Amino acid sequence: MIMKERLARAICRANCSPVMSNRDVDCQVESGWDMWLGEAEAVLREMLEMSEPMAKAANLAYSFDISFHEAIVNSYQAAIQAAIDE
């Protein structure tokens, strides 16, 4: 599943009524997630530019002791976590 779809599904789920059953939420997400693609793309576009805390966290997570792929993944995850924590 591509990231834009994953985000659209998460946004759809977050916008469901808290009184809905899990089954109803799942049904709503399955049938209506694509209505949130614009919002998902907006989120991704905003994530293109790191904030200062994100850049610092990514820098700290980078290590030459691990593979380049692992370093990129660690840095990306650290930057996103820093954005969540801001």
Sequence and secondary structure as in RCSB ss.txt:
>XXXX:A:sequence
MIMKERLARAICRANCSPVMSNRDVDCQVESGWDMWLGEAEAVLREMLEMSEPMAKAANLAYSFDISFHEAIVNS
YQAAIQAAIDE
>XXXX:A:secstr
  HHHHHHHHHHHHTS TTS HHHHHHHHHHHGGGGHHHHHHHHHHHTS  HHHHHHHHHH  TTS HHHHHHHH
HHHHHHHHHH 
